[in-house]
């Protein structure tokens, strides 16, 4: 019983495989100039159209040297299998590579221009950077000089203030000494005047005293 079921299953599987062809695969018409697309798998069947090299076709099934194919527009027919290939024809590959090359060349040209622009901009930025560095160095030097001058100015200012204070103190002392000298001079003049008057009075007194008469002896 099990063996019979097994045979029946194998038979049904065979029927299914015959009724439904294997999954379709995309092929291309090879590098021949053109091939015939016929209504059936024989050389005497009607030619529907000519397929040019590079024409993609969907292989539905194979029958000897013939293959049933479907075109992109949905039409189905037969073509000699030896003129079909799973690889893209050289013309298509060359065309695609040529298009890619053209696109890459255009992109390379754009990149070259962008690189030239970036190089020029980089040179300009480098020049600006150098100028900025030089200006910064000058500014730093001027700042350091100003800082030193400011420090020296503050020291000179402090010394000037000290000297001014000493000068004011000495001036005040000189004024006090001058005033004291003036008072001493006045006192001395007054002393001399008084002494002179006293001497003069004495002299006048001496000369103004009456003279004693001398007694005469007989």
Buried (B, 14 or more C-beta within 10 A) or exposed (E): EEEEEEEEEEEEEEEEEEEEEEEBEEBBBBEEEEBBBBEEBEEEBEEBEEBEBBBBBBBBBBEEEBBBBBBEEEEBBBBBBEBBEEEBBEEBEEEEEEEEEEEEEEEEEEEEEEEEEEEEEEEEEEEEEEEEEEEEEEEEEEEEEEEEEEEEEEEEEEEEEEEEEEEEEEEEEEEEEEEEEEEEEEEEEEEEEEEEEEEEEEEEEEEEEEEEEEEEEE
